[in-house]
Amino acid sequence: EVQLVESGGGLVQAGGSLRLSCAASGSTFDDYAIAWFRQAPGKEREGVSSISRSHSRTYYADSVKGRFTISSDNAKNTVYLQMNSLKPEDTAVYYCAARGAPYYVGRYSLLTGNYDYWGQGTQVTVSS
């Protein structure tokens, strides 16, 4: 079992940047695929970006493609989400999630039901 802790959220103006971190502990980091999700008030949780087991392949939702970058530092057991050119519609609580085998690729890697472990979330607020 893996434990996840997000950090790095905050308040930023539109056009600004933030970097979120997802620190993993409790299990072998490379055995898990990791994804970022977000949930705005009154909306369903949606997938933002994923990184595969061994952290070699990435996938992005169309709404963030070209603006967000997911990466990992295996030495630190941490996955990052670099968010640039932020928009007010990016305002949400951001969660990281993990799953072990079997693994999913493409849009299936951004489905909430495909993840077993979740962090507590970190708030991102983008002002206009």
Secondary structure by P-SEA (a helix, b strand, c coil): cbbbbbcbbbbbcccbbbbbbbbbcccccccbbbbbbbbcccccccccccccccccbbbbcccccccbbbbbcccccbbbbbbcccccccccbbbbbbccccccccccccccccccccccbbbbbbcc
